[in-house]
Amino acid sequence: MRSTSKTLPAWLAGLSLLVVLPATAQEKKELTFDQIFTSPVTLTAPLPAIRGWADKDHYIEARNGQSYRVNARTGKTSPYTAPAETGSTVSVRDNDVYLRTPAGEEIRLTQDSVEEKNPVLSPDEKYVAFTRNNDLYAVEVANRKEIRYTSDGSDVVYNGWASWVYYEEILGRASRYRAFWWSPDSRKIAFMRFDDTQVPMFPIYSERGQHGFLEKTRYPKAGDTNPETRVGIVPVTGGNITWADFNAKDDQYFGQPFWTPDGTTLWAQWMNRGQDNLIIYAIDPQTGAKKPVYHEKQPTWIDWFTDIHYLAGEKGFILKSDKSGWDHIYLFNMDGSLKKQLTAGNWRVRQILQIDEKKQLVYFTARKEASTRFDLYKVRFNGGEPERLTFGEFSHDVKLAPEGGYFITTYSNMRTPPRMALLNDKGKLIRELGNAAGVAFNTYALALPELKSYKTRDGLELPMTIIWPEKMESGKKYPVLISIYGGPDAGSIYDTWRPSLPAQWYAKEGLIQVVMDNRAAGHLGKKGMNDIHRQLGKHEIEDYMDGARWLISQPGVDASKICITGGSFGGYMTCMALTYGADVFTHGIANFSVTDWQLYDSHYTERYMDTPAENPEGYRITSAITHAARYKGLLRIVHGTMDDNVHLQNTIQLVNKFQDLNKHFELMLYPGERHGWGGAKGLHSRNETYRFVYTNLLEKPLPAGFAGK
């Protein structure tokens, strides 16, 4: 974890004092139970409600229900009226597609008993594409004429509707299963066709009713047959489908495709099943012929590209890749030949925000100064050292103006509430806009996290945060609660203001609260993640064991009460902690956990592990079930009975092993719940967690407020 800092501006020089000087004017108050749980107090004041940019020189601010246009240079304000809507919108209501015009007129475009899904307007707003019964359709807005593009949709064949593993792992949940894409010229639709015939069916049992029922899902587990997938392109007016020149029988994946700006070519992402070889092909919509334009191969795995930035006039494209071991920006010619690597070094680009082709600049955010913080930078097309535009030891969330002349940053760190400022493209302060350190922040005594680091057995330095008990007594030992997630590139530690009211209560009650990240969490780039290849979970839990051992060496830490908790991947880590790491961790609460990677889906698992047939030893050593005999602490296992992501099967197999070994553990099931829960079950789960902490760690009576009402 690197840490270098741009000099703190003079106008912020006093800010750091605010977090270290004690209150001298008056003693700060302590938060009460009611202020934390019953009627939660707001610790910070609201910042200005910035809605975005009206143009390159004016931002939009909402005040008292009115929007204002604010001149970035002068601060002069005037009432702002949003431009009249120029686009129509579409939605589904009562199973049919409705279009709403900018004038407010509502037009019903379909009328049948079958539900249409994922309606999407063409860019020219003349057509609306959608899926119905796993076939792809469009309706012409002017005359409501319906066009059917496919006719083989069934319970195992889906056109424009994603197979489950594509929805969950490739296209993403935000896709809502949509697997079709309009061309920019509105003349064509690209779509994926999935055939799940050979994908194994997984039954999920529901206890509801007198007899219960089975919900069946086509779910490929590690090593199973995946859906056969094809990429098709069809003219908007209908007719023959052009299939991209791939063999659907091959063991392969396709990522989100991208149309070139003129709509003449579709760029399709292809990857082998081993996920270490990615090719972007340019597909001819007329013939289906493919031509490779970009090829990347890595010794471990490759992640899909989520965006490609095309330059005007076919002058090239820009993308972000981690092929060097760190995420960086590359400029290519349209034929895929490298023109220039724009950024380099042992740090990570987070996101490309804007490209100014006229000035030959790329604006981006990155974790360059420290792996726990985000800053804004710009770099020229000809490369060179990126220029940092933000400041101080803060993490910045920026809104960049069109053309990049100004930006608004909301910045904070773990011990400093958010502030807001307006700066120009040289990083010069124009003016401060707000400070969230309001009355409550200055009134109450708050237990704030300390950002620490710990060293692993092989010398890596990884981040950890600690909230110490409010009033620690010399010589007394305090229990530890470690909260983790732990999945690849899914870190939990960022140097931003994220106060938790329940954390204030735990600090009052005498609990040491810790968050840790492991080597694969993202702080060490892809280089750090590569260590976990073919042994997902082993290095990570050993890192957590190193962190816990460091904690135990600190004054006031009770080595007999080292509790760890997490959900999903964090639940898996918790199960591993109480089995593989049983000599370090004494208690755990594992929520909706994977317990053996053979039981999780193919795409996610094999990305890191390869198949069970290719890597049997890796699957064996990373299974919590394998290490169940080591278990000697107290583990509470929690799962929803209808979890369709991490199946209850995971919990049942671990429970079965514990019972065969005559091990004591706790089990809590939430009937009918999926991968997480809210409402009454959420309240129950929260209160049972508190009960576990009070009974086993704090060893004191549970406060009456946690009775569940």
N, C-alpha and C positions, 0 to 999 in steps of 0.2 A: 504494500500500500504506500504510494508516493504521497508526499506532502510538500508542495512549494507554493508560495503565495505572492500574488501581486500586492504591492504596497497598499495599505488601507488609506482611502482618501481622507483628507483633513476633515471633511464634513461628517465622517463616520468615526473619527478618532475617539470620541467619548463613548461610543456605543459599547465597546468591549468592557468598559468599566461597569456598565449596568448589570452585568451578569456575575461580577465577582465582589462588588462592594456590598456589605451588609446593610440592612435597613437601620438607619440611625435615628430618623425622625420618630418612628414608632415601631413597636414590635409587630411583626406580621402575624395575621390570624391563621388558625388551622382550619382546614376544610372539615365539615361535619359529614356524617354518614348521609344525611338527607341531601346535602349539597353535592355529594358525589353520585348517589344512586337514585334518590327519590325525585328531586327537582334539580337536575345537574346545573351547576353554575357555569357560566361562560367565562373562560379565563382570559380571552383576548377580545379586543374591540374590532369591529368590522373595518376592513380596508375599502378604499374606493371600489365601486362596482364597474370595472373596466370591461366593456363588452366587445372590444376589438378596435379595428381601425376603419374609419370612414374612407380614408384615402392615405396617401403617403405622408401627409403633413398633419392629419387630424385624427385623434382617437375619440372613441365614443364612451361616455361615462353616464351611468344611470344614477339619478338623485331624486329621491322622493317620488318615484313612479314616472319621472320624466327623463328622457334621454337628451344628452347634450353633446354637441360637437366641440371638441377642445383643440385649439391650435397648439401643437407640440412646442413650437418655439416661443410663443408669447403667453400661452395660458389663457388666452381670450376664449370665452365660451359663448355659444349660441344654441338655441333649441335645435335638436336634430330630429329630422323626420326621415325614416328609412325610405329608400327608393321604393316605388311601387313594385310589387311582386311581378316578376316577369315570367316566372315559371309555374306550371301546374304541379299538383301533387297527386299521388295515387295511394289508395289504401284498400284494405279488405274489410267489409262489414257484412255480417250475415251471409258469409261465404262467397260474396260477390265483390268484384272490383269496381271501385268508384274513383272518378277523377274530379278534382276540384280545381277550377280555373282561377287565375289571379283575381278575377272579378267576383269570386265567391260562388259562382255557379257550380252545382254538383251534377255530374253525369254518371249514370249507372252504365258500365260498359259490358258486364256479363250478367246473365240471369239463368242460373241453374242450381240444382241442389248440392252439387259437389263443390267443395271449397277450393278456391284459387289461392295460391301461395306465392309470396315474394313478388308482387307486381313491381315492375321497374319501367319507367318511362324511357323511350328512346331519346337521345340527345336533342333531336329536332321536335320532340313531343308529338309526333304523329302516330306513334304506336306504343302499346304497353305490353311487355312480355311478362309471362308468369308460368307457373307449373300447375298442373291439375292431374291428379291420379298418376303422378310420376311421368307425365309427358310434358313437353314444352310447347307453349302456345304464344300467340300474340293477338291483340285485337287492335284494329285500326280505329283511331279515335274519331275520325270524321264521320264514318258510316257504321261503326261498331261491328264491322265485318271481322269474324274470327278466323285466324290462320293456325292450323295445326301443323307443327313441324315434325313431330315424332308420333309413333302409334304403337310402340312395343312396350310401353311402361307397364309394370306389374308389381307384385309384392317383392320381387327380387331385382327388377331392372328399373333404374331411375335415370331419367333424362332431365338434366338441369337441376336436379335435386340430389344433394350429396349423400353418399353412403356414410354410415355413422363414423367410421374411423377418419374419413376426410373432413367431416364436420368438426370433430373433436380435436384433431391433431394438425391438419394441413390448411384448410380454408378458415378454420377458426369459428368460435361460437358466434362472433359478430355477423357471420355470413347468414345465420338463421337457415342453414342448409342450402342456400342459393348457390348454384353452380352454373350460372350463365352470365355472359358479359356482352353488352352492346359495343359495337365498333363506334368510334367517334363520329363517323359520317352517317350513322343510323342505317346503314345499308345491310349490315350483317350482324348475326349473333353467334358468338362462340359459346360452346357449352361442353360439359363433361357428361358422358354416359357411363353409368356404373352397373355392373352385373354382379350381384351378391350370391348367385346360385351356389357357389362352392364355399362361401364364407360360413363358418360354423354358427349355429344358433345358440344363444345363451339364454336360459330361462331365468326370469326374475319373479320370485313368488310374492304374491300379495295375500295377506291374511283376511282381507275384507270380505264381508258377507258370510253366508253360511258355509260355503264350500271353498272360498278363496279362488284365486285364479293365477295363471301363469302369463306374464308379459314376456314375449319373446323378441330378442334383438339379435340382428346379425352383427356379431362382435368378434373380430379376429384377434385372438390372443397371440402372444409371442410365438412365432414359428408357424402359425396357422396360415391357411390360404387367404390372400387378400382379394378385394373386389377386382374384377377385370375392368379396366378403365380405358375409355377412348375419348379423344378430343375432336369435336365436330364443329363445323362452321356452316351456317345455313343463311341463304338470302332472306331478308326481312319479308319479302313477298311470298316466300315458300319455295318449294321445289326440292331438288336433290341436295342431300347433305354431303359436304366434302369432309371426309375423314382424314385427319392428319396421319402421315405415313409412319405409324407405329404399329407394332404387333401387339394387339390387346392381350395375347396369351403370355407375354413376357412378364416376369416378376419386376414390377416397376412402379413408380409413383409419378404423378404430375402435380406441380404446384400451381398457384394462381397465375393465369396467363396475363399478358399485357399487350394491348393494341398499340401499334405505333401511332403517333399523333394524327397522321393523315388517314388512318383506318385501312391502309392497303395491306398490312402484314400483321399477323398475330405472332407474338413471341411467347412460346410455351416452355415452361420449366419442366425438365425431365430429370429424374433421379433413379438410380438403381436401388434395389431393395436394401442393399447394405448401407445406403445413404452416405457414401463417401465419394460419390462421383455425380456432379451436377452439370448438365448441359442446358443452355438456353438455345432453343431452335427457332429460327424464323420460318413460319409456316405460310405457304402460298394459299390464300383462301379459295383460289380457283381449282387448284390441282391437289392440294394436300401435301405437296412436296416440302421437305424440310431441309434447312441449311443451318449448321451450327454457327452461332455468333459469339458464344461465350462458353468457356469450359473451365470448371474448377474441380480439383481433386484434392482431398485431404486424407491423412492417414487414419483419422478417427471418424468424424462425421461432419456433415455440412448442414447448415440451416437454410431454409427457403428465403429467397429475396421477397420482401414485402412491398418494395417500390423500386422502380427504375425511372430515373430522371432523364428524359430525352431532351437534347438541345435542338433549337430551331434550325430548320434548313438541313436536317440530317447531318449535322456537324459532329454528332457523337452522342454518348450517353454517360451518365454518372451513376455509380452505385457504391454501396458500402459493403465491404467484405471483411471477414475475420481470418482470411487465409494465411496471413502472416503470423497469426497468434494473437493479434489485437485488431479491433474493428477500425478500419480506415477507409478513406474515400479515394476512389479511382476514377480517372477520366479515360474513356475508351472512344475509339473511332467506331462508326456504325458497323464495320465488319468484325468488331470484337478485338481488334489489335489495341494494345495498351498505348495510350497517348502520354499519360502522366499519372503517377501516384501522387495525390495531393497532400496527404498527411501520412506521418509515420512516427513510430516511437512506442514505448511501453505504456500506452494509455489507450482509452477507448472512445471512439466517436459514438455518441448516442443516437443522434438524429440529424438528418439534413433538413433544415428549416426552409431555406430559400436559395435559389440560384439566380444571380444577376448576370445574365449573359453579356449585357452591354459593358458592364464594369469588370467582367471576368472574375466574379467573386462567388464563393460558396459560403453561406452562413450556416453554422451547425452548432449543436450542443455536444459537449464531451465531458468525460471524467478525466481531465488531464492534470489538474492541480492536486487532486486527491481522488482516490477511487470511490469515496463516499459522497462526493459533491459534483454538481453539474454547473457548468459555465457556458457562456456564449462566446463563439469565436468566428472569425472569418479567415478564409485562405484564398489565394489567387489561383487561377487556372494553371499558372506556371509553377505552382508549388511554393516552396519557401516555408518559413516558420509561421504557423497560424498566429493571428493577433487576438489576444484575449480582450473582450469588450466588457466583461463583468469584473467584479472586484472583491477583495476581502476573502476571509475564510467563511464563506457562506455558500449555500446551494441556491441556485437561481432558476426560477421558472419564468421564462420570458415570452412576451408577445411582441413579435417583430413586425414593424410597419412594412407595407409594400415598398419595394425598392431598397429596404434596409437602412433608411436614413435615421430612424429612431427605433428605440425599443423600450418597453416597460418591463421591469423586472420585479417580481415578488421574491424576496430573498430572506433567508433565515438560516439558523443552525440549531442544533439540539437544545441550546441553552438561550437562544435569542428568538423571541417571537417575530413573526413576519413583518417586514417593512416593504414599502413599495416606492420605486423611484423611476423617473424618466431619464434616459440617457440618449446620446446621439451615437452615430456609427464610429466615432473615435473613442467611445467609452467615457465621454465627458458628461458629468451630471448636468442635466437641464434643471430639474427640480425634484424635490422629494414630494411624494404623493400621499403617503400615509404610514402610520405606525400602529401595529396591532397591540402593542404593550399598553393596554388600557388599565382601568382602575383595578379590576380583579387581579390582574397579573402583579400589580404593585401592592396589593392588599394582603394576599395570601402567601403563606410559606409553602413553596412548592419543592418537591423532590424531583430534581431534573437528572437526566442520564449523563453519565460520563462516557466519553468515547475513549476506549482503550484498545490495545492490541495484544494478541498472544502469539507465541511462537509454537510452531508444530515440531514434531519429532525430527523432520527433515529441514528445519530452518526457515520455513515460510512464516511471514508475518501477516496475520489476519485480524479483522476488526471485531470488536465486542463492545457492547454497551452495558453499563451497570447502573442501576438505581439502588443506592444503599438505603437501609432503614433510616428513618427520620432521626432517631436518637439512639445511636449505638453506644452500648456500655462497654467499657474496657474489660476484657476477659470473658465476655459473654459470646456464645456461639449462635449464629443465625442461620436459618434454613435458606436454601436457594431454589428459585424457580426459573428455569431456562426455557425460553420460548423460541422455537425454531421453525423454519420451513425446510430449507436445505436443498431444494431442487436445483438442477443445473441452470445457471444464469438467472437465478431468481433470488437475489440477495435481499436481506431484510434490513441491513444497516445503511442508512443514508443520513448525512448530517443536515437534517431539516427539522423544523419544529413540528413535532407530532406528540403532543402531551396526551396522556391517558388519565382520566379521572380515577378509574379503578386502580391504576398504578400508585396514585397518591394514597389510597386506602391501604394497599399492601405495604407501602413504606411506613405508614403510621403503625401498622400491626407488627412490623419487625421482619419483613420478608426481603431478602436480597433478590432483585429482579434483573435477569440477564438476557440479552439477545446476542447470538453469535452467528457469524457466517463462516462457511467452509471454503476450501480452495476452489471449488467449482461454482461459487455464488456469483462470480463476475468480476471481483476485484483484481484478479490476476489475468483477466482476459481469457480468450480461448485457450491460450497456453496453459492456464491453470485448470481449465475444464478438461483438457486432454488427458490429465492424469487419471480420470475416473473411467476411461474407456474400457469396456468389457468387465468392469467390476463396480457397477453403479451402487453407491452406498458405502463401500468399504473405506475408501480414503476419507469420505465425508464424516463417518461416525468416528474414525480415528482422530480426525481434526477436532471434533467436539470433545472427545475424551481428553485431548491435549489441553483444550481450553478449560475444561472442568478441573483438570489437575492443577492448572495454574490458579484457578479460583480457590481451590482447597488450600493452596499454599499461602493465601492471604489471611491476615488477622481477622478473626471474627466469623469465619466461615465454618459451618457445621458439616463435616464430611459425611455424616450419617444421614443427611437430609439434602441430597442433590437430586432435585426433581426436574424432569424435562417434559415438555408437551408440544404438540403440533398436530396439524391436520393434513390429510392427503399425503403428499411426500413427507411432510413434517410428522405425520402419524407413523409412516414407515421408519423414519429416523428414530422416533421414540421407541418403537418396538425393537429396533436394532440396539438402541442404547441400553435397554433393560435386559437384553440377551447377550449380544456380542460385547457390549460395554458394561456388563453387570458388575465388574469390579470397581467401577467409578460411579455409575448412576444408580440411585437407590429407589426412586419413585418415578412414575410416569403416567401421563394421560394421553393415550393414542386415539386420535379421531379419524374415522373413515380411512383406514390405513391399508396400503399395499403391504403384504407380508412375504410375498414370493413373486419375483418378477415374471415368472412363467404365467401368472394369473392376470397380468395387465395387457393392454392392447399392443398390437404388433408394431405400429409405426413409432410410438414413443419409446417403447422398451428396446426395440432393436437398434434404434438410433445410437444408443449408448452401449448396448450389450451384445449386438448381433443376435442370431437365433439360438434357442436352447441347444439345437443340434451342433451348431458351430462353436458354442462356448459353454459346455455343460458345467465346467468347474466354476466359471464366473457366476452362473446362476446359483450354484450350490452355496458358494461362500457369501453371497449377498442376500440370502434368504434368512429372515428372522427365525423361521421354523428350524433351519439347520442348527441354530445356536440356542434353541429353547432350553437345552439341558443346563446352560450356564445361568439361567434366570434365577434370581434369589431375592429380588426386592419386592415392590408392590406395583403392579401395572393395572391400570383401568383401561379396558378396551371399549371403544364407543363406535357404533356404526348405525347407519340407517338401513332398514331391511330391504328397501327398494333402490339402493344406490346403483345407478346404471353406468357409472364411470369406474369406480373402484368397487367391485362386487363384494357383497357380504361374504361370499366364498372365502375371501382373504382372511377375514376374522374367524370364520368357522374352522378353517384348517389350522390356524394358530391355537385356537381354543382346544381343538381336538388333541393337538400335540401336548399342550400343557396338562390336559387331563390325563393323558397316557403317562405323563411323567410325574403325576400327583403334585402339581404345582398350584399354589394359591394365587388367584388373580381376581379382578373384578370385571364384570361385563355389563354394559348398558346398551340396550338396543332401542332404536326409535322407529316404531312400526310405520311403514308407509313412506318414510322419509328417504330422500335421495342423497346426493353428495353435499351434505350440509342441511341445516334446518333453521327455521325461525319460529315466530309466534310462540305458542305455549310450550312447544318442544324446545325452542331456543332458550326460553326463560328457565325451563327445568334443567337444561344442560348447563347453563351458566351457574345456577344455584348449586347443582351437584358438584361442579368444579370447585366452587368456594368451599363446599362441605369437605371435599377431599383435602384441600389445602389446610383448612382449619384442623381437621382431625389428624392428619398425618405429618404436616410440616410445622404448623404453628402450635399445635397441641393445646388448643383453647376452645371454649364453646363457640359455636357458630352464632353470629349476631342474629337477632330476631328478624331483622330486615331481609334476610335471605331465606325466609320461610316459603317463598314461592308465590306470594300474592303480589 
